[in-house]
Amino acid sequence: MHHLTRLDHGLTVATAEMPHMASVSVGAWVGVGGRHEPAHINGVAHFIEHMLFKGTRRRSAEKISQDVEGIGGYLNAFTSEEHTCFYSKALRDRLDDLVDVLFDMLLNSRFSSPDIRREREVIREEVSMYLDQPQHHVQELFNEIMWPDHPLGRPLTGTFETLEKIGRTQLLGFLRSHYTAPSLVVVAAGAVRHEDVVEAVRRRSRRIPGRPRAKTAPFTGSRTAPAIRLFRKKTEQSQIAIGFRTCSRSDPRRFALRLLNIILGENMSSRLFQIVREDRGLAYSIYSTPSLWEDVGDIVVSAGLDAAKIEPVMHLIMREFERLTVSKISPSELRRSRDYALGQIDLALENTEHHMMWLGEQLIGSGRLISLEEARHQVTRVDAEAIRSAARDFFRPERCALAVVSPIRSDAVLRKALSR
């Protein structure tokens, strides 16, 4: 059972009461991420995520970990394009402990200059690690050309140059501007009572300012042809990322896109996995992923393969894009994709952490809850024509981008494949 309460200063508390569970998962979701950052301090949201683990006026960095792990739980966080999440999980009777640690981090983190200097070096190593991983680097290059001159096209970790410009003043200024009550959603899932969660949050959140949530800059770019980026690197395996701009997370077409992605490349029974890997052995890894944000979205096919196989693999990928725009999928393929989507919805809600994530993503993203019944109904309504219509809307040359990390010397093969 789901409950929702908005406190007087704008903070939202949501719960999923699961009395049969032995655990409770708590997430503090802040509506700020990479696309809220000015270009010169790109990476500041991710930097703040790191700094909130470095110690508070009440707890050292070590004690933050001990106070959660010492009760049999764990604590983690992540930063995305539009939000940051700090989350923890422990046994059902430890709710108050988890809320206390999370709000201590949110309200009392020290941001000491020595900690900032050390963590900047840690993040520099993280940036280096990602640049050394072609499968990650190609995704950043794809974002850069898909969303040019926009925060969505910048790396969440920042760059070596922008990290040097982020100091205590920038960190605290960004924190104070964006970590406000209307930007914060606290979600608890598990063996909890809603009233207990509201009280635990209310006691600790009085000092959070009530300034309005910051708005994001919409993406307004356009082009008339596919964008291509080849990054030459001596690697054993080439990496490609090809995709299209799609729709926002509130667009009705998102449900058709969900099934389209399952058919195209989400799992081992998808078309691309079967055709490229199983039937022809042209790639070890190939999959597709959709991403939806406030005003835009994309769907990306990623593959790791030998450089000599790029041309035939690109041919097969482009052929599947075209097939989806021309031909309706079969009744059996529609049924399998629906059943998979419905099964994934149910599986995602079977433990407390996944349920907390499901609620948090909805509330921080759209400010409303979509019930399990509504989600299932929307998926069930999608038919073959809706999927073909979505493919026709999205799989267009002016919406396409392709990034490749490979030792190949020329992008002629890539341009030839895209010319289809």
Secondary structure, DSSP 8 states (H G I E B T S, - for coil): -EEEEE-TTS-EEEEEE-TT-SEEEEEEEES--GGGS-GGGTTHHHHHHHHTTSBBSS-BHHHHHHHHHTTT-EEEEEE-SS-EEEEEEEEGGGHHHHHHHHHHHHHHB---HHHHHHHHHHHHHHHHHHHT-HHHHHHHHHHHHHSTTSGGGS-TT--HHHHHT--HHHHHHHHHHH--GGGEEEEEEES--HHHHHHHHHHH-TTS---------------SS-EEEEEE---SSEEEEEEEE---TTSTTHHHHHHHHIIIIISTTSHHIIIIIIIT---SEEEEEEEE-SS-EEEEEEEEE-GGGHHHHHHHHHHHHHHHHHS---HHHHHHHHHHHHHHHHHHTSSHHHHHHHHHHHHHHHSS---HHHHHHHHHH--HHHHHHHHHHH--GGGEEEEEEES-S-SHHHHHHHT-
